[in-house]
Each structure stands twice: as structure tokens, then as C-alpha cells.
Amino acid sequence: MTTTNGLDAEAYDRVRSFAWCSWHKGFTDTARLVSITEQGSARAGGQFACAPCRAKYNLVPVADQPL
């Protein structure tokens, strides 16, 4: 079976991404975007948090926040 990005199902399960957790200051593979900073016409930025930090600091991922 091929997924929409061209990988077979087994390869898709092995694909991992990582990001910097802004709370514990380290790399993690469970990071989710929890805040977006916009500064007028300047480039926007965002803060990511790992699963343990989201639980510890009661952070809600942007994708799960109400509109």
C-alpha cells in the first residue's frame, strides 16, 4: 500500500520528525506547535512543546485550540 506522500505503509511508520521544545530547551520527537507569534508584517514565529511539557504546563497545541 502506498500513502499519499509516496511512501509505503511500513516506511511511513518509520518517518519521524523532531523540533526544539521551548520549555525544557531540548530536541524532542513529540513536539507540537503551541503558540504563534505574529509581529505585523515581520516574519511570524512559533513555540513548540513536547508531550511531557504540554502536560506539565497545561499547554494546548494550536491545532487543538478553538478558532
Secondary structure in CASP SS format (residue, H / E / C, confidence):
PFRMAT SS
TARGET T0000
AUTHOR 0000-0000-0000
METHOD secondary structure of the structure
MODEL  1
M C 1.00
T E 1.00
T C 1.00
T C 1.00
N C 1.00
G C 1.00
L C 1.00
D E 1.00
A H 1.00
E H 1.00
A H 1.00
Y H 1.00
D H 1.00
R H 1.00
V C 1.00
R C 1.00
S C 1.00
F C 1.00
A E 1.00
W E 1.00
C E 1.00
S C 1.00
W C 1.00
H C 1.00
K C 1.00
G E 1.00
F E 1.00
T E 1.00
D C 1.00
T C 1.00
A C 1.00
R E 1.00
L E 1.00
V E 1.00
S E 1.00
I E 1.00
T E 1.00
E C 1.00
Q C 1.00
G C 1.00
S C 1.00
A C 1.00
R C 1.00
A C 1.00
G E 1.00
G E 1.00
Q E 1.00
F E 1.00
A E 1.00
C C 1.00
A H 1.00
P H 1.00
C H 1.00
R H 1.00
A H 1.00
K H 1.00
Y C 1.00
N C 1.00
L C 1.00
V C 1.00
P C 1.00
V H 1.00
A H 1.00
D H 1.00
Q C 1.00
P C 1.00
L C 1.00
END
